[in-house]
Amino acid sequence: MSIDVLIADDQALVRAGFRMVLEAEEDIAVVGEAANGEQAVHSAQRLRPDVVLMDIRMPELDGIAATRQIAGAAEARGEGEGEAGDGLPPRVLILTTFDLDEYVYDALGAGASGFLLKDSPPEQLVTAIRVVAGGEALLAPSITSRLIEQFARGGRLRTPPGLDELTARELEVFKLVARGLSNSEIAARLVVGDTTVKTHVARLLAKLGLRDRVQAVVLAYESGLVSPGSS
């Protein structure tokens, strides 16, 4: 089963470059392109891709607002976490540059599944597409962790409703998710199966009223459950 990708970027040459890289992969298919945020929202609703490759700076509607609309529409339909091909909402992978770091935290809060630097090599782009399509958040790289920690430092701590409803194991999984570990890494750490971890993640998201694990990461830092620099 191929991963359907929608490319949203206001530069035609950039879209063509991404298309050329992605279409060289047997398991990835580019199903559409969008030149601005409004087109991205409409195309995502019409084409239902597995992943939207979203630029932050676009005319008419920026990438963060477009991401929020795509995630909000999915939330209204009651769709949640899962893997590509399960009829779930598109995963949004934000494209950014070093001088746009201040937007990354907002993008994650809007519902993005992660971000990728525009000057990343082609193999990282392909890997990123596969990671978010598989239901994981692209939060493991050290630069992402530094960004989350940087912006979480300036936020006000808040106790999330539903936190006291988590079991001891769900709380443990919550903290590991917040530190950027994948399901398989959490399973290895806790010596349990991947399916067990996936069940714990789904339950803690439901109890906390969160859309996906990206929101869980943001909430964990904002609430002080996980502190910047913690191992």
PyMOL commands that set and color helices and strands:
alter all, ss='L'
color gray80, all
select helices_A, chain A and resi 12-23+37-47+63-76+98-110+122-133+142-153+163-165+168-178+183-190+194-208+213-223
alter helices_A, ss='H'
color red, helices_A
select strands_A, chain A and resi 3-8+28-34+51-55+91-96+114-117
alter strands_A, ss='S'
color yellow, strands_A
deselect
rebuild
show_as cartoon
